[in-house]
Amino acid sequence: MKLAFVVPRYGPEVIGGAETAWDNEYPPGDELVNGVLVRRFTSTQGREPSFHPLSAALLADPVHASGADAERWLDLQGPVCPDLTEAALESSADALAFYPYLYWPTARVIDQVTLPTILHPAAHDEPALLLPVFPRVFGAASGLVFQTTAERELVQRTFSVAERSQLLLGLGVDDPDLDTATGHTGSERPDPYLVCLGRVEGHKGSRLLASWFAAYKARRPGPLRLVFAGPVVEEPDPHPEIDVLGPVDDATKWTLLRQAVALVSPSPWEAFSLVLAEAWSARTPVVANAACAATSEHCQRSGGGLVFAGYGEFEAVVDRLMADGGLRAELGVRGRSYVDQHFRWPTIVDRYARFVEGVVDRSS
């Protein structure tokens, strides 16, 4: 079985946020990355400046956007890769997998190929999902792979996909216990802290978290700090007890997770949230925004995290975790068990391979 993935970008250095520019950071051509053959194509157009005003207008009322405006929105968003389209049409693979639903390489290619197609939507409840361009995209998929029950139910409510093969899979997560390279770095922080991993920007809830943490510290003076680690798109307001580290390497990431009071996920829009699974792999409890269906689902299913729906609940959750080391340990153990059961790579790969083989067999 030969499976080819069509994605906007790929590489060990790739982290969130590149979609704001879609620059050609890598040269076109073939490259082996950890044993995976990666075929790169030049983007002829990144995100056009005119995309932003158009997007603001369309996403304010996506249900009533015209088809022509939605198609223009898709092209202006990028990354436009005509050579990728040609390669997909000529592929010798048994199936093509597309990830995610939102961008040009999926939306402009998936309905043109004749091979069986697997769509990994990575969808969450956002206005763009309702634009009239996407029923075509979801309708072209031979099979759909979801990261959470919430994502699957959202897609089933939004599109006519009942007859499509579907798999609730999640994402694979590395086990730091098995990798000596992710061991302790010795950089233990002297004060207790909450950690937030990922892009630092308002859309991800970073400003909300920073403001609530500042309010918390005004009401609860003490040693607790807040640490942001990840690419900084929007710097939060300065605060003497908030540390913004920028991007960190894997060893530092795992050390930050292991030593934290909790990982906080303030984002209301996540399709899976890999950082939650990583925190639980490190046996660290999680605090999540109740407005996010995916992270709330993980906390409920695992028993490894607490959620907040406003500042009052955020304060109460932090108070509980700071006061009760036994609770922190119990949540971490539950989260670890949940990830071990559902999201370790051997389990993910086996289930995914069986699903793809079934889609190909039914398409032949």
N, C-alpha and C positions, 0 to 999 in steps of 0.2 A: 504494500500500500504506500503510495507516494502522495503526500499532502503538502501543498504550498500555501503559505500565509501571505495575505495582502494587507499591509499595515502602512500607516503614514510615515513611521520612523522606527528604527530598530538599532540597538547597540548597547553595550554595557554602560556607556556614559549617559544614556538617555534617561532623563528624569522629567517630571511634569513641567509644563509651561512653554515648551517649544512651539506649540501651536499658535502662539501669539506672533510668530514671525515666519516659521517654516523656511528658514535659511538652509541652503545646501551646505551643511557642515561636513558631509562626507563626500568623497569623489564618487562618481558613478562607476559601476563595474561590480565584479564578483569578489567576495571576501568570505573567508571562513572565520566565524566567530564562535568559539567554544564548540567546534565540530559542526556548526550549523552553516550551510551555504546561504549567504545573504547576497541578494542581487539588488543593487541600488540603482535608482533612476533619478535623473535631474528633475527638480521641480522648476517648471517654466514660470510659475507665478505663485508667490506666497500669499499672505493675507493683504489684500489691497486696502489702502486707507479708506476708500469709499465704503468698505464693508461695514464699518462701525456705525455710521448713521443709518444705513439701510437695515442693519440687524436690530438696532434699537427700535426702529419703527415697526418692523415685522414682528418681533418677539413681544411687543406690547399687546398684539392681538393676532397670534399665529393662526388661529382657526379661520380667520377671514382674509389671510394673505392670498394673493393671486398665485396661480401656478407659475407664471412667468417671473414674478418677483422672487418666489422661493427658489427657482432654478438659478436666477442671477445671484442670490444670496449664497448658494452652494458654490458657485464658481469663484466668487470674490473671496470666499473663506479660504479656499485652497486646501492643501497644496495641489496644484494642477500638474499632473504627470502623464502626458500623452504616451510616452514610451512604456510606462507601466501598464497602460491599457492594452497595448499591442502585445506585451509579454504575457499578460493574463490570457488573452485570446489564443495565443499560440502555445500555452503551457501543456506539457506532457504529463502533468500530475493527474492522479485519479480524482482529486477534489481540490477545491480552492476554499480556504477559510478567510473570512474578512473580519477585521476588528479596527475600530468600533463602527457603529452605524453612521456617525455624524459627519464624516469628512469625505472629501472628493474621491480618494482612492477606493472607498467602498461604494459611495452613492452613484458614482459615474461608471462603475465597472461591473458590479455584481449582476446587473440585469442584461449585460451584453454577452457574458460567457455561456458556453453550452455545457460545461462540466458541472457536476453536482457542487453546490455551494453551501458552506456552513457560515452562518452569521453569528458573531459574538457581539451583540448590540452594545453592551456596557451602557444600557439606558437607565436614566433616572428621570424623575418627574420634573422636567424642565420644559420651557416654552418651545424650544426648537423641535422637540419630538412631535409637536402638533402641526408643523409646517406641511403643506400638501405635497411636498416632494418625497416624503418618507414612506407613505403606503407602497409606492413602487419598489422601494429598497427592501422592505420587509417581505413584500410579496414575491420577490425574486429568490428568496432563500429556500434551499431544499431542506435545511435543518437549522435550528436555533439553539444556541448554548447560552444559558443564563448563569449569573453569578450568585443570585439570591432568589428566594421565593418572591420577594417584593418586586424585583425586576421582572420576573416571569409574569406575575399578575398584572403589572403595569402594561407590558407589551400585549398581553391577551385582551385587556380592556380597550387598547388603543387601535389595534390592527386585527385584520382577519387572518389569523395564523393557526386556527384550530386544526387544520389538516397537515400542518408542517410537523416533521419530527422534532422533538424538543428534549433537551437535557438540562437538568439543574446540576451544575458542576462546581461552581466556585472558581478559585484560583489556587495554584500551587504555592506553597510556602516553604522556604528553607528551614531546616531545624538547626538552630545555633548550637545545640548540644552535640551535634555530629561534626562540627566544623571548628577546628582549633583556631582558624584564622579569625573567628568572631569572638574569641575569648576576651576576658577583661583586659583593658588597656592600662589599668593602673591609674586612670584619671578620675578618681572618685571625687565627687563634688561634696563640699563640706556641709551644705544645707539641704534639707529636703526640697524636692521640686516636682512640679507637674511638667510633663513634656508633651509637645505638640510637633509631630513629624509631618513633613510635606511642604508644599508651596505656601509661603507666607503672603497671603493676599486676602482682601475683603471677601471675595467670592467663596473662599474656603473657610470663612468664619474666623479668620485670624484677628481682625480688628474687634469683633464682638468678644472673643475670648480675652484679648488684652484689656478691653475696657471693663469686663466683668471681674477679671483678676485684680485690676486696680481697685475696683469697688470692694472686693473681698478683703484686700489687704488694709484698706481704710477701716474696715469693721473688725478685722482679725489681725492685728499686728503680730508679727512673729517671723520665724526664719524661712517660711515657705517661699519658694521662688517659682517662676514660670520660665521654661526654656523652649524657644522655637528653634527647630533644626530643619533646614531645607532651603531651596532657592527663594530669595527675597524679591517678590514682585512689588509689594506695598509694605513699607516699613511701618510697624505699629507705632503709636505714640510712645515716646520715650518714658520709661519708668525705671526707677533704681533697682527694682526687684524682678525685672523682665530681661532675660538674656536672649539675644537674637544671634545665633551662631552661623547662619548661612548653611550651605551644603556641608555634609560631613561624610566621612568614609564609613564603610560597613562596620568596622570594628568599633568606631566611636558610636555609631547608631545603636549597636547591641548593648554597649556599656550604658548609654543613656537610658535605654529601655529597662535594663536589669535593675538599675539603681533608682528609678523613678517611683514616686508615690503612686502615680497612675499616668497612663497615656490619655490625653484629652483629644477627642475628635469633634471640633466645633462645626464642621461643615454640614449644611443641610442637604447637600447634593453629592451623594456618592453612589456608585453602582455596586461596589464591593467593599472597598477600603482595606487594602493589603496591610496597612500599618496596624490595624486592630489585630489581625492574625499574627503579625510579628510581635506585638506587645504580649499577646497571650503565649506565644512561643517562648518568650523570656519570662513567663509566669508573672506578668505585671497586669494589674487590673486596668480596666478601660472605663472612661467616662465619655458618653456620646450625646450628641444633639438629638433630642427626641423627634425633631422635624425631619430627620433623615431616615427613610424607611429601611434602607439596607443596614446601617449600623445599629439601629434599634432592634432589627430582627436578629442580628448576630448576638447582641447582648441578651436578648430574651432566650434564644435557643441555647446559648452556651451557659448562661448563669454566671458569666465572667465579667459583667460590666453593669454600670449604673447609667441612667439617662437623665437629662435635665430638659425642661420645657420652658424655662425662664430663669431669671437671676436667682430667685428665691430657692429653686430646686438645685441650681448650681452650687449655691452656698451650702445648702444642706448636705449635698453629696460630698463636697470637699471636706466639710466638717467630719462626716462619718469616716471617711478614709484616713484622715489625719489622726483621728482618735482611736482607731481600731486596727492594729497591726494584724490581728487574727483574721479580720474580714478581708483585708488586702490579700493576705496569703491564700485564703479560701477562694476568692475570686480569680486569682492568678492560676491556681491549680485547675479550677473548672474550665477556664479559658484554654489552658494548655491541652486538656483532655479533648475539648471540642475541636481544636485545630488538628491534633493527632488523628482523630477519628475521620475527619472530613477532607482535610486540605493538604496532606503530605503528598509529595510528588508521585510516588509509586501508585497511590490510590487514584489520583487525578489522571495520570497518563493512561492507566488501564481502562478506566471508565470512558475516557474520551476516545481512545482507539476503538473500543467496541461500538461506540455511537457512530463514529465516522464510517466504519465498515458497514454498519447497517444502512446509513444514508446512501452510500455508494451502491450497495446491493439493490436497494429499492428504486434507485434512479436508473438502473441498467435495464 
